Amino acid sequence: MFDQAVNNNLKKSDKFECEVIGEQLRFSIRMHQSTLKKASNVFGFNFPKNIGGVEKVDKTLCMCLGPDEWIVISEPELKTQFDDIFARLSGCLTISITDISNRNIGFILRGSEVQKYINSGCPLDLDLKSFPVGKSSRTVFESVSILLFRDSETSFRLECWRSFSSYLTNFFERIAKTND
């Protein structure tokens, strides 16, 4: 369920741009580290072992959030493929899979000064040495709990609960307007 009420026509500049990501599949996955290899074989990609680690394969992104917790994000057209995977896992692994597709919403934040603008509301050290390309982390942005993934030197993916999307969209719009 993509929230049409969220403004996706935000002001853009070379310094900062915010794009609302359309509908995505999102799954919260909990399992013991000892089952990673078997789960990876069934899913067709490696689950990252280290917290903050990310595996990106084709249209699917898998981020390790904790010692036994991952989030998998993918395109809606792969739903049948994921349903088949979940059916194969049923009964052969102790695993918890929760569909959080309707709970979360994502943003792509990019631009030459994106790091500075994210740091205006996020306490993480986003310097490339501390937060390199391919790293993810749970953190906060303006008191909103978020998941942040660095896609490139000048591009981040931010995930949050849908209920905070209007608040963050307004914040990003103010950043774009005041820093043009």
Long-range contacts (C-beta under 8 A, 24 or more apart in sequence): 1-101, 1-102, 3-105, 3-162, 3-165, 5-166, 6-105, 6-165, 6-166, 6-169, 7-169, 7-173, 10-169, 10-172, 10-173, 10-176, 11-173, 11-176, 11-177, 11-180, 12-176, 13-111, 13-176, 13-179, 13-180, 14-111, 14-112, 15-111, 15-112, 15-113, 15-114, 15-117, 15-179, 15-180, 16-109, 16-110, 16-111, 16-113, 16-114, 16-117, 16-172, 16-175, 16-176, 16-179, 17-108, 17-109, 17-110, 17-111, 17-114, 17-176, 18-107, 18-108, 18-109, 18-169, 18-172, 18-173, 18-175, 18-176, 19-107, 19-108, 19-110, 20-105, 20-106, 20-107, 20-165, 20-169, 21-105, 21-106, 21-107, 21-108, 21-157, 23-76, 23-101, 24-73, 24-74, 24-75, 24-76, 24-101, 24-104, 24-106, 25-72, 25-73, 25-74, 25-75, 25-76, 25-78, 25-79, 25-82, 25-99, 25-101, 26-71, 26-72, 26-73, 26-99, 26-100, 26-101, 26-103, 26-104, 26-159, 27-71, 27-72, 27-82, 27-97, 27-98, 27-99, 27-100, 27-101, 28-69, 28-70, 28-71, 28-96, 28-97, 28-98, 28-100, 29-69, 29-70, 29-71, 29-72, 29-95, 29-96, 29-97, 29-98, 30-68, 30-69, 30-70, 30-95, 30-96, 31-68, 31-70, 31-93, 31-94, 31-95, 31-96, 32-68, 32-94, 33-67, 33-68, 35-93, 35-94, 35-95, 38-92, 38-93, 39-89, 39-93, 39-95, 42-85, 42-88, 42-89, 42-93, 43-72, 43-85, 44-85, 52-135, 52-136, 52-137, 53-135, 53-136, 54-134, 54-135, 54-136, 54-149, 56-134, 61-149, 61-157, 63-136, 63-147, 63-149, 64-136, 65-136, 65-138, 65-147, 71-100, 71-147, 71-159, 73-106, 73-159, 102-162, 103-161, 103-162, 104-159, 104-160, 104-161, 104-162, 105-159, 105-160, 105-161, 105-162, 105-165, 106-157, 106-158, 106-159, 107-157, 107-158, 107-159, 107-160, 107-168, 107-169, 107-172, 108-151, 108-155, 108-156, 108-157, 109-155, 109-156, 109-157, 109-158, 109-172, 110-152, 110-154, 110-155, 110-156, 111-154, 112-154, 113-179, 114-154, 114-155, 114-156, 115-154, 117-175, 117-179, 118-148, 118-156, 118-158, 120-175, 121-171, 122-146, 122-148, 124-148, 126-150, 128-153, 141-168, 141-171, 142-167, 142-168, 142-171, 144-168
